C-alpha cells in the first residue's frame, strides 16, 4: 500500500511539474490580429470565423503605439480593451505585445534625435524600426507606454503572455552617443589602449589610438577587428534592450504568464540562417520561452528546411525547451500562396521540431501601406478561401491531438556549432579582397541542409554553450574567429571520443580577428592532423578520381586550402595540374574520436557524402537514415513518455514509404501501423505515428 501511495505521489508531482513547465496544456493555433487596421466593424464576425477554424490564441498591440498614445501623454486603450474582452469571452487566449518597434509621429517631431544615425546618415520617419534603441528620449517614452499598457491590462484574465518589441535589432545604430558608449565598453573590456592597439593591430595605416579622446568613430574603420568588436557591441545593445523591456513586463505579469520575443533569422527574401545582428542565445536568457518568426518558400519550392532550421535554432536558444512560432505565413507574398495540403504539411512540420504554438502573420490582408500584398489567412475580401478552409482542418486536428502532440521533447546527438563572432569576422572579409562573396550563412546552410535531407536531428550550440560535450557529432562551419580556449575545448571533445566536421577557415584568427602566427589551422591542427599556409580561389578544379562518386557534381567552388597531412588520412585531393599534390579533404583519428577537415567549398552532393560518412562513424546512422528527402522524418517524446514519429512528403508526387520504426497508431487516421508495413504518402502528405 505504501508503494502504491509513493507511486501516486510521484505521478502527481510529475503532472504538477508538467503543468508548471508547459506554456498551456494544449497546442496553440493562432493569428496576429489588428482591429486598428480594419476598414469596417467586424470583430464579432472575425471571432466566429476564428472559432470555426479552431484558433485559440491571438497576438495584439505590438504595432500600434500611435493608436494607444495618439499624443504625448494621451492614452486610448479602446482597441486593446474591446479585443481583449471579446477574445476572452470567446475562449481565445491573447498575447499582448509592447508597441515599441514603430514609433509615433509626435515622438519623432518632439525629439528628432530619436531617429537612428547609421553609417549612411540619419534615418527618416516613415518606416518601422527607424529609432535608436539607446536614445534616452526613446527609452523614456518606451518605458512609459509599456508601463501604461501593463498597468491597464495586467489583471485581465484573457492574457497568457507578453511579447517584448518585435524582431528587435540595433538597426545599425552608430551615432555619436553610441560611439561614446562603445568607448566605455572598450575601456571596461580592454582596460588600456595598449591592449587594444596590440590586439587589433592598429599600427597599420597609422590607426594607433594614443589617447581615449582620440578614439575614432567606427563608421569609417577599415580594421576587421574593430568592426567585429563593434558588431558584437551592437548585438549586446539588443540583448540589454530586450532584457530591460522584459524586466519591466515582469514587474506586472501574473504567475503562469510568459514573456517572449519573436526573434527572426537572416533574411534572403525568406528566413535563411543565423541572424547576424542578434546574439540569440544571450538575448533569449531574459525570456521565459523563445519565440521565432519563420518565413519560407512554398509551392514547388517548399522543402521544409527553413521551418526546420528556424525551429532548431529557437528550441536550442532555451536548452531544448519548446518554443513559439509567433509569425509564419498563411498566404504571404503572391508567390507563397500554398498548394492544397501544404498549409497542413507546414503546420505539422513546426510541431515536429518542438513548436508549442503556430501563429500566422496575420489574420486578414491589409488594404493599404507597405504590406498590402503580404496576405493573411483571409484575403482582402475577408471571405473564406481555400487556405482558410485548410486552416480549419489544422485547428481541428490540433485540438483533437493536443494530448499526444503538445510539449514534444527532442534528444538529438548531433549539433551545429555556430558563432556570431565568426560570422561578423568572416563577413567583413569573406574570401579576401575581391573574388567570391559568399557569407557565413552560405557556408553553414549546405551543411545543415545535408543533415536535414538525411533525417539527422540537429541542435545548435554556440561558444557559450555548456552542453557541447553532450553530443556525439559536431559540425563546425567556418569557425573563423575563436579564442584559444574554445579550440582547445574542441580538441578535447575529439580526444574524448567526439566526432567533428570542420570546414575551411576554421581556427584562422583569434577572438579579436587577429590571424594566428602559427601554421594554419593553428590549434586545431593537433586534432585534425593537417597543416597549410596557402590558399586560393579555385578555377576549373575538381576532386581527383571523383572519390565520392558524384559524377558531374565533383566540383570545388569558391575556396581551396592547400592541405598537407601530418597524421591525417587523405579523403580527397585536388584534380589540378599545379595544385594536385595537396589534400582537399582529410580525416584524422585523434584519441578516441575523429576530426574531418574540409579545406574547400564543395558541391552539395559532395557535402552530403562527407556528412553521411561522419554520421555513420559517430554511430548515429539508424533507421531514420533509410529514408531521404523528400521523405522527412522527425521524432520526439511526448509528456506521456511515448515516441511520436512524424513522416512528411515534401513532394508533389505520391510516395510509398517502407515503415521501419516501432509499431504504433497513426494519429490522423486512427489506423494501426506495423513495422515493415508500406505507407502510402499523398503529395505534400503528413503521417503522425505514436509508437507503442
VOGU-3710 file (C-alpha; in Angstrom, 3 decimals, decimal comma):
1> xxxxxxxxxx> 0,000/0,000/0,000  2,866/2,365/0,860  4,473/1,627/-2,515  1,244/2,475/-4,325  0,914/5,709/-2,342  4,534/6,656/-3,137  3,926/5,915/-6,823  0,800/8,088/-6,742  2,787/10,947/-5,191  5,487/10,640/-7,863
11> xxxxxxxxxx> 2,945/10,670/-10,679  1,107/13,633/-9,167  4,351/15,541/-8,706  5,321/14,807/-12,313  1,961/16,089/-13,503  2,437/19,203/-11,356  5,859/19,843/-12,889  4,434/19,359/-16,376  1,674/21,868/-15,652  4,216/24,374/-14,327
21> xxxxxxxxxx> 6,649/23,979/-17,237  4,069/23,967/-20,013  3,015/27,253/-21,587  -0,541/25,947/-21,865  -1,936/22,448/-21,675  -2,953/22,489/-25,317  -1,323/23,291/-28,622  -1,761/26,931/-29,546  -3,023/27,776/-33,013  -3,460/31,418/-33,835
31> xxxxxxxxxx> -3,017/34,637/-35,748  -1,879/38,206/-35,278  -4,969/40,386/-35,143  -5,136/44,141/-35,743  -8,559/45,613/-35,088  -6,917/49,008/-35,676  -6,368/48,157/-39,359  -9,927/47,045/-40,119  -11,768/49,077/-42,775  -15,122/48,405/-41,099
41> xxxxxxxxxx> -16,550/46,850/-37,941  -16,281/43,052/-37,982  -14,778/41,895/-34,672  -17,650/39,525/-33,864  -17,547/38,047/-37,358  -13,791/37,567/-37,177  -14,071/35,805/-33,836  -16,724/33,477/-35,178  -14,529/32,598/-38,161  -11,589/32,065/-35,812
51> xxxxxxxxxx> -13,629/29,724/-33,649  -14,710/27,810/-36,741  -11,018/27,403/-37,620  -10,012/26,172/-34,165  -7,951/29,286/-33,454  -7,324/29,599/-29,729  -4,781/32,435/-29,487  -4,216/35,875/-31,000  -1,369/38,354/-30,712  -2,274/42,032/-30,493
61> xxxxxxxxxx> -0,931/45,564/-29,914  2,739/45,247/-30,912  2,384/47,519/-33,944  0,139/50,337/-32,746  1,875/52,787/-30,421  0,320/55,725/-32,265  -3,170/54,349/-31,568  -2,519/53,679/-27,885  -0,785/57,041/-27,387  -2,031/59,371/-30,156
71> xxxxxxxxxx> -0,385/62,387/-28,498  2,323/62,766/-25,887  0,842/61,521/-22,607  -2,654/60,965/-24,040  -3,743/57,317/-23,938  -6,540/55,410/-25,601  -6,930/51,712/-24,766  -10,250/51,294/-26,568  -8,938/48,934/-29,242  -6,979/46,800/-26,784
81> xxxxxxxxxx> -9,932/46,567/-24,401  -12,508/45,582/-26,972  -10,312/42,875/-28,489  -9,189/41,540/-25,117  -12,741/41,363/-23,815  -14,192/39,855/-26,975  -11,463/37,224/-27,294  -11,704/36,244/-23,638  -15,484/35,900/-23,903  -14,958/33,590/-26,879
91> xxxxxxxxxx> -12,356/31,496/-25,058  -9,429/32,689/-27,201  -6,138/33,406/-25,425  -4,310/36,698/-26,006  -0,616/37,589/-26,226  -0,078/41,336/-25,776  2,902/42,948/-27,460  4,764/46,052/-26,366  4,439/48,553/-29,248  7,967/49,932/-29,249
101> xxxxxxxxxx> 9,286/48,881/-32,649  7,259/51,510/-34,545  7,343/54,996/-33,031  4,552/57,607/-33,359  4,954/60,794/-35,393  4,793/63,091/-32,369  7,808/61,397/-30,779  9,946/61,891/-33,893  8,837/65,548/-34,143  9,461/66,328/-30,493
111> xxxxxxxxxx> 12,801/64,510/-30,306  14,435/64,296/-33,763  17,452/62,548/-32,222  15,228/59,524/-31,590  15,727/58,600/-35,255  18,749/56,339/-35,584  22,030/57,563/-37,039  23,799/54,936/-39,155  26,884/54,932/-41,341  24,656/56,258/-44,123
121> xxxxxxxxxx> 23,323/59,137/-42,026  20,137/59,665/-40,031  17,074/57,685/-40,989  13,890/59,489/-41,837  10,449/58,933/-40,380  8,143/56,556/-42,231  9,468/53,024/-41,933  9,305/50,979/-38,767  12,424/50,224/-36,700  13,904/53,626/-37,501
131> xxxxxxxxxx> 14,785/54,556/-33,919  17,941/54,426/-31,817  17,270/51,835/-29,112  19,822/53,551/-26,854  18,376/57,061/-27,157  17,319/58,456/-23,773  14,165/60,120/-25,125  13,111/56,927/-26,871  13,746/54,822/-23,779  11,860/57,239/-21,518
141> xxxxxxxxxx> 8,769/57,197/-23,695  9,058/53,481/-24,481  9,114/52,679/-20,774  6,176/54,976/-20,145  3,957/53,424/-22,808  4,907/49,899/-21,724  4,017/50,667/-18,120  0,758/52,369/-19,088  -0,303/49,340/-21,121  0,775/46,891/-18,441
151> xxxxxxxxxx> -0,978/48,840/-15,674  -4,120/48,812/-17,791  -4,177/45,123/-18,840  -2,278/43,301/-16,072  -5,386/41,961/-14,338  -7,162/40,797/-17,464  -7,802/37,039/-17,289  -7,555/36,543/-21,058  -3,809/37,201/-21,314  -1,446/34,213/-21,343
161> xxxxxxxxxx> 1,753/36,078/-22,169  3,561/39,123/-23,465  5,835/39,769/-26,407  8,506/42,440/-25,944  9,182/44,580/-29,017  9,310/42,902/-32,439  12,148/41,296/-34,417  14,487/43,566/-32,476  17,926/44,617/-33,717  20,243/47,578/-33,227
171> xxxxxxxxxx> 19,280/48,906/-36,686  22,936/49,758/-37,458  22,951/52,440/-34,760  26,297/54,223/-34,901  25,709/57,865/-33,945  27,911/59,955/-31,640  26,227/58,820/-28,415  26,545/55,179/-29,388  30,208/55,741/-30,214  30,713/57,165/-26,708
181> xxxxxxxxxx> 29,070/54,081/-25,231  31,359/51,904/-27,326  34,426/53,670/-25,933  33,166/52,957/-22,415  32,612/49,327/-23,371  36,157/49,103/-24,732  37,637/50,681/-21,590  35,876/48,120/-19,443  36,836/45,169/-21,628  40,447/46,028/-22,541
191> xxxxxxxxxx> 41,388/48,491/-19,750  44,279/50,077/-21,656  44,770/51,468/-25,151  47,975/49,458/-25,484  45,879/46,295/-25,123  43,538/47,445/-27,881  46,335/48,569/-30,202  48,131/45,258/-29,774  45,037/43,047/-30,069  43,645/44,859/-33,113
201> xxxxxxxxxx> 46,903/45,606/-34,912  46,227/49,348/-35,028  49,737/50,377/-36,002  48,606/49,503/-39,529  47,894/52,616/-41,634  48,605/54,788/-38,612  45,383/53,741/-36,881  47,020/53,505/-33,470  44,962/55,195/-30,722  47,182/57,009/-28,219
211> xxxxxxxxxx> 44,572/58,769/-26,053  40,990/57,878/-25,235  39,933/61,308/-26,529  41,265/60,284/-29,964  39,169/57,112/-30,106  37,625/57,348/-33,602  34,113/56,564/-34,757  33,738/53,042/-36,074  31,785/54,303/-39,076  34,958/54,845/-41,071
221> xxxxxxxxxx> 37,014/51,941/-39,757  38,622/49,505/-42,197  40,037/47,380/-39,383  38,315/43,990/-39,270  38,977/43,574/-35,560  37,403/46,921/-34,683  34,413/46,300/-36,906  33,818/42,827/-35,492  34,030/44,186/-31,938  31,610/46,989/-32,785
231> xxxxxxxxxx> 29,195/44,424/-34,263  29,478/42,434/-31,037  28,793/45,613/-29,067  25,701/46,325/-31,206  24,418/42,814/-30,514  24,941/43,460/-26,806  22,797/46,604/-27,134  19,989/44,364/-28,391  20,477/41,869/-25,561  20,437/44,633/-22,951
241> xxxxxxxxxx> 17,453/46,386/-24,523  15,338/43,238/-24,589  16,340/42,363/-21,023  15,319/45,883/-19,977  11,886/45,510/-21,589  11,397/42,018/-20,169  12,249/43,283/-16,676  9,554/45,965/-16,918  6,931/43,472/-18,083  7,972/41,013/-15,366
251> xxxxxxxxxx> 7,012/43,602/-12,746  3,374/43,258/-13,849  2,887/39,770/-15,272  0,940/37,198/-13,274  2,011/33,660/-12,320  1,559/31,367/-15,284  2,062/34,132/-17,845  5,182/34,227/-20,008  7,425/36,804/-21,665  8,772/36,101/-25,134
261> xxxxxxxxxx> 10,275/37,767/-28,202  9,816/36,990/-31,858  13,413/36,512/-32,962  13,973/36,296/-36,691  16,693/34,838/-38,894  18,996/36,135/-41,601  16,778/37,273/-44,471  17,126/36,320/-48,159  13,575/37,154/-49,161  12,703/34,429/-46,616
271> xxxxxxxxxx> 14,224/33,121/-43,374  17,671/31,757/-44,163  20,252/31,334/-41,423  21,856/32,699/-38,263  20,791/36,296/-37,580  23,918/38,496/-37,884  22,525/41,340/-35,757  21,331/39,447/-32,659  23,031/37,092/-30,231  20,042/34,793/-29,909
281> xxxxxxxxxx> 21,416/32,662/-27,087  22,293/35,688/-24,955  19,098/37,616/-25,705  16,875/34,604/-25,023  18,114/34,360/-21,423  15,727/37,123/-20,351  12,745/35,350/-21,959  10,590/32,678/-20,363  10,122/30,980/-23,703  11,777/31,550/-27,047
291> xxxxxxxxxx> 9,744/32,771/-29,987  10,635/32,807/-33,657  9,381/34,182/-36,964  9,816/31,714/-39,829  9,024/32,518/-43,457  9,864/30,210/-46,313  9,352/29,484/-49,998  6,333/27,368/-50,862  4,554/25,879/-53,903  7,184/23,968/-55,939
301> xxxxxxxxxx> 9,975/25,362/-53,736  8,643/24,080/-50,404  11,343/21,895/-48,806  10,687/22,349/-45,087  14,327/23,288/-44,492  13,604/26,828/-43,309  10,881/25,552/-40,978  13,346/23,058/-39,581  16,356/25,339/-39,102  14,209/28,091/-37,588
311> xxxxxxxxxx> 12,722/25,627/-35,140  16,052/24,048/-34,268  17,594/27,455/-33,541  14,573/28,554/-31,451  14,491/25,308/-29,477  18,239/25,476/-28,845  18,007/29,084/-27,565  16,432/27,778/-24,356  18,292/24,496/-23,987  15,819/22,291/-25,834
321> xxxxxxxxxx> 12,592/23,718/-24,432  9,518/24,063/-26,619  9,151/27,334/-28,472  6,533/29,548/-30,079  6,233/30,180/-33,805  4,991/33,736/-33,410  4,922/34,530/-37,110  4,764/32,410/-40,230  2,902/32,845/-43,458  -0,591/31,703/-44,295
331> xxxxxxxxxx> -0,635/33,092/-47,838  2,103/35,720/-47,597  3,715/37,020/-50,784  1,830/36,240/-54,007  4,379/33,519/-54,830  3,797/31,885/-51,442  0,079/31,025/-51,743  0,236/27,344/-50,753  -0,799/24,413/-52,888  -3,583/22,277/-51,379
341> xxxxxxxxxx> -2,150/20,271/-48,499  0,909/22,444/-47,993  -0,531/24,504/-45,146  -1,131/21,289/-43,174  2,318/19,979/-44,038  3,882/23,227/-42,868  1,873/23,298/-39,635  2,831/19,799/-38,522  6,438/20,396/-39,589  6,621/23,153/-36,970
351> xxxxxxxxxx> 5,260/20,803/-34,301  7,755/18,102/-35,297  10,634/20,436/-34,414  9,165/21,150/-30,978  6,849/24,129/-31,511  4,148/24,655/-28,887  2,376/27,362/-30,876  1,814/28,117/-34,541  0,636/31,648/-35,252  0,106/33,179/-38,686
361> xxxxxxxxxx> 1,023/36,681/-39,636  -1,692/37,608/-39,934  -5,474/37,130/-39,788  -6,567/39,441/-42,587  -4,892/41,085/-45,560  -4,164/44,798/-45,156  -5,812/47,210/-47,565  -3,095/49,831/-47,808  0,512/50,739/-46,873  3,734/48,749/-47,147
371> xxxxxxxxxx> 2,409/45,224/-46,612  -0,687/45,377/-48,809  0,465/42,347/-50,797  1,566/40,269/-47,821  -1,697/38,393/-47,468  -3,090/36,983/-44,249  -5,176/33,885/-43,636  -8,106/35,835/-45,105  -7,768/37,710/-48,369  -8,763/41,348/-48,853
381> xxxxxxxxxx> -12,443/40,382/-49,173  -12,475/38,711/-45,703  -14,303/35,716/-47,166  -13,471/32,030/-46,650  -10,890/30,823/-49,163  -9,059/27,518/-49,762  -6,206/28,457/-47,392  -8,643/29,366/-44,620  -10,587/26,138/-45,205  -7,378/24,127/-44,872
391> xxxxxxxxxx> -6,550/26,016/-41,671  -9,874/24,796/-40,271  -8,692/21,201/-40,641  -5,417/22,056/-38,897  -7,249/23,695/-35,993  -9,472/20,664/-35,513  -6,520/18,276/-35,537  -4,547/20,468/-33,127  -7,488/20,413/-30,717  -8,067/16,686/-31,073
401> xxxxxxxxxx> -4,413/15,617/-30,862  -3,084/18,068/-28,281  -2,765/15,366/-25,568  -0,436/13,368/-27,848  1,457/16,221/-29,566  1,883/19,020/-27,035  5,291/19,560/-25,384  7,262/17,228/-27,635  10,778/16,711/-26,254  13,666/16,090/-28,613
411> xxxxxxxxxx> 17,000/14,459/-27,792  19,495/14,941/-30,598  23,065/13,720/-30,573  24,298/15,923/-33,435  24,763/19,683/-33,243  25,990/22,571/-35,346  28,389/24,910/-33,565  27,759/28,440/-34,810  29,412/31,674/-33,741  28,179/35,244/-34,078
421> xxxxxxxxxx> 31,772/36,419/-33,664  32,965/34,193/-36,505  30,024/35,352/-38,612  30,856/39,053/-38,190  34,569/38,490/-38,690  34,242/36,348/-41,795  31,587/38,534/-43,421  33,931/41,521/-43,134  36,475/39,806/-45,405  34,602/36,797/-46,797
431> xxxxxxxxxx> 37,125/35,161/-49,140  39,555/38,048/-49,263  39,795/41,233/-51,243  37,716/40,532/-54,318  36,699/37,132/-55,633  33,808/35,097/-54,240  31,315/36,862/-51,985  29,686/34,017/-50,070  28,746/34,860/-46,486  28,901/32,817/-43,301
441> xxxxxxxxxx> 25,346/31,546/-43,768  26,147/30,481/-47,332  28,659/28,070/-45,804  26,531/26,966/-42,841  23,341/26,250/-44,752  24,637/23,484/-47,068  25,846/21,529/-44,029  22,559/21,972/-42,190  20,616/21,163/-45,360  22,565/17,944/-45,889
451> xxxxxxxxxx> 21,790/16,716/-42,368  18,139/17,645/-42,850  17,899/15,722/-46,118  19,326/12,577/-44,491  16,973/12,907/-41,494  19,599/13,580/-38,832  18,127/15,586/-35,952  20,187/18,675/-35,128  20,561/21,131/-32,259  22,530/24,374/-32,313
461> xxxxxxxxxx> 25,250/25,309/-29,838  27,483/28,352/-29,639  30,773/29,061/-27,820  28,863/29,934/-24,631  27,059/26,578/-24,516  27,832/24,329/-21,576  26,445/21,196/-23,245  28,786/20,828/-26,232  30,242/17,665/-24,753  26,785/16,028/-24,661
471> xxxxxxxxxx> 26,872/15,441/-28,428  28,476/12,679/-30,446  28,848/14,734/-33,628  29,634/18,422/-34,021  29,547/20,173/-37,366  31,643/23,343/-37,175  31,252/25,551/-40,234  33,635/28,452/-40,704  34,831/28,977/-37,133  36,899/31,878/-38,452
481> xxxxxxxxxx> 37,330/33,737/-35,138  37,671/31,867/-31,858  39,676/32,116/-28,621  42,356/29,548/-27,832  40,176/28,173/-25,035  37,385/27,170/-27,410  39,757/25,479/-29,853  41,434/23,529/-27,047  37,962/22,545/-25,834  37,108/21,211/-29,279
491> xxxxxxxxxx> 40,370/19,265/-29,388  39,417/17,668/-26,054  35,965/16,898/-27,452  37,562/14,817/-30,203  40,165/13,262/-27,919  37,420/12,068/-25,578  35,519/10,334/-28,346  33,593/13,019/-30,173  33,424/13,480/-33,922  33,892/16,886/-35,562
501> xxxxxxxxxx> 33,484/18,041/-39,140  35,288/21,351/-39,694  35,070/23,489/-42,802  37,802/25,674/-44,258  38,934/28,865/-42,491  38,226/27,417/-39,057  40,604/28,436/-36,285  42,119/31,051/-38,577  42,014/34,050/-36,212  41,758/34,637/-32,502
511> xxxxxxxxxx> 38,758/36,213/-30,789  39,992/39,659/-31,820  40,124/38,647/-35,501  43,907/38,686/-35,449  45,306/35,986/-37,724  47,270/33,391/-35,802  51,005/33,379/-36,468  51,241/29,588/-36,333  50,839/27,400/-39,373  47,148/27,054/-40,106
521> xxxxxxxxxx> 44,723/25,814/-38,929  46,515/26,619/-35,709  45,422/24,920/-32,513  43,014/22,505/-34,182  45,895/21,104/-36,277  46,509/18,827/-33,299  43,151/17,087/-33,681  42,880/17,460/-37,466  46,371/16,206/-38,278  47,000/18,737/-41,061
531> xxxxxxxxxx> 48,758/21,986/-41,825  48,542/24,581/-44,579  49,933/28,016/-45,307  48,474/28,843/-48,722  45,018/29,021/-50,256  43,393/30,302/-53,425  40,136/30,724/-55,289  39,580/27,660/-57,497  39,333/27,873/-61,254  38,210/24,693/-63,006
541> xxxxxxxxxx> 39,128/22,479/-60,044  37,564/19,155/-59,118  38,446/16,295/-56,761  40,840/13,754/-58,227  39,203/10,491/-59,230  35,698/11,515/-58,130  36,298/9,961/-54,664  32,709/10,429/-53,536  31,110/9,109/-56,706  29,048/12,184/-57,529
551> xxxxxxxxxx> 29,795/12,485/-61,246  29,220/15,932/-62,685  28,863/17,383/-59,166  32,506/16,600/-58,397  33,447/20,276/-58,232  35,356/22,616/-55,922  33,913/26,113/-55,703  34,724/29,435/-54,012  37,727/28,410/-51,855  40,549/25,885/-51,587
561> xxxxxxxxxx> 43,259/25,430/-48,970  46,472/23,524/-49,755  46,340/20,905/-47,015  49,375/18,836/-46,040  48,592/15,892/-43,768  50,756/15,193/-40,755  48,785/12,285/-39,279  45,512/12,619/-41,194  44,191/10,266/-43,836  43,521/11,956/-47,176
571> xxxxxxxxxx> 39,925/11,551/-48,365  40,328/13,700/-51,468  42,988/15,646/-53,353  42,619/18,387/-55,921  42,462/17,461/-59,594  44,629/20,268/-60,959  47,936/20,340/-62,899  49,591/22,569/-60,264  47,695/22,043/-57,023  47,182/18,280/-57,402
581> xxxxxxxxxx> 49,755/17,411/-54,751  47,626/18,920/-51,987  44,862/17,328/-49,963  41,394/18,854/-50,132  39,538/16,798/-47,505  41,118/14,840/-44,657  40,148/12,719/-41,692  42,193/12,111/-38,567  41,880/9,709/-35,647  42,716/11,654/-32,510
591> xxxxxxxxxx> 42,378/9,999/-29,134  39,055/8,205/-29,133  37,441/10,437/-31,768  37,695/11,587/-35,365  38,177/15,046/-36,886  37,246/15,613/-40,518  38,521/18,775/-42,194  37,051/20,086/-45,440  39,543/22,517/-46,957  37,409/23,677/-49,838
601> xxxxxxxxxx> 33,865/24,612/-50,701  32,297/21,564/-52,266  29,115/20,870/-54,157  26,032/19,855/-52,194  26,438/16,293/-53,441  29,968/16,044/-52,007  28,882/17,699/-48,745  26,144/15,076/-48,436  28,698/12,276/-48,769  31,121/13,804/-46,267
611> xxxxxxxxxx> 28,411/14,204/-43,654  26,932/10,758/-44,274  30,353/9,277/-43,531  30,667/11,383/-40,370  27,193/10,405/-39,163  27,979/6,714/-39,644  31,327/6,901/-37,869  29,736/8,831/-34,997  27,326/5,926/-34,508  24,264/7,969/-35,460
621> xxxxxxxxxx> 23,236/6,172/-38,635  19,983/4,364/-37,931  16,521/3,553/-39,154  15,670/7,167/-39,961  18,536/7,266/-42,465  16,868/4,590/-44,597  14,603/7,472/-45,640  15,790/10,537/-47,520  14,370/13,817/-48,741  11,677/14,390/-49,995
631> xxxxxxxxxx> 10,554/11,981/-47,278  11,421/13,673/-43,991  11,004/12,093/-40,581  11,292/13,738/-37,174  10,559/12,394/-33,727  10,228/13,342/-30,093  8,855/12,086/-26,803  5,500/13,399/-25,622  4,637/14,068/-21,998  3,074/10,617/-21,804
641> xxxxxxxxxx> 6,515/9,137/-22,420  5,709/7,820/-25,899  7,720/8,443/-29,037  5,850/10,418/-31,667  7,118/9,888/-35,205  6,309/12,385/-37,967  6,569/11,495/-41,653  6,355/14,201/-44,335  6,314/14,023/-48,109  7,795/17,257/-49,440
651> xxxxxxxxxx> 6,850/16,443/-52,987  4,043/16,960/-55,462  4,207/13,223/-56,214  2,741/10,425/-54,090  5,248/8,146/-52,394  5,318/4,693/-50,838  7,337/4,576/-47,621  8,655/1,398/-46,039  7,882/1,987/-42,383  10,869/0,667/-40,417
661> xxxxxxxxxx> 10,076/2,051/-36,979  8,184/0,660/-33,973  4,550/-0,398/-34,145  2,079/2,328/-33,352  -1,083/4,193/-34,212  -1,306/6,798/-36,937  -2,980/9,674/-35,132  -4,587/11,498/-38,052  -6,414/8,420/-39,358  -6,521/6,320/-36,184
671> xxxxxxxxxx> -5,135/3,303/-38,077  -2,644/0,826/-36,653  0,817/0,887/-38,240  3,127/-2,115/-38,076  6,873/-2,233/-38,532  7,869/-3,087/-42,132  4,445/-2,029/-43,441  4,202/0,114/-46,559  2,677/3,560/-46,065  1,118/5,490/-48,903
681> xxxxxxxxxx> 2,044/9,157/-48,670  -0,053/11,670/-50,560  1,558/14,623/-52,331  2,528/17,078/-49,574  1,228/14,461/-47,142  1,674/14,005/-43,376  1,528/10,967/-41,116  1,972/11,014/-37,334  2,598/7,743/-35,517  2,505/7,417/-31,749
691> xx> 4,697/4,399/-31,118  3,523/1,741/-28,678
//
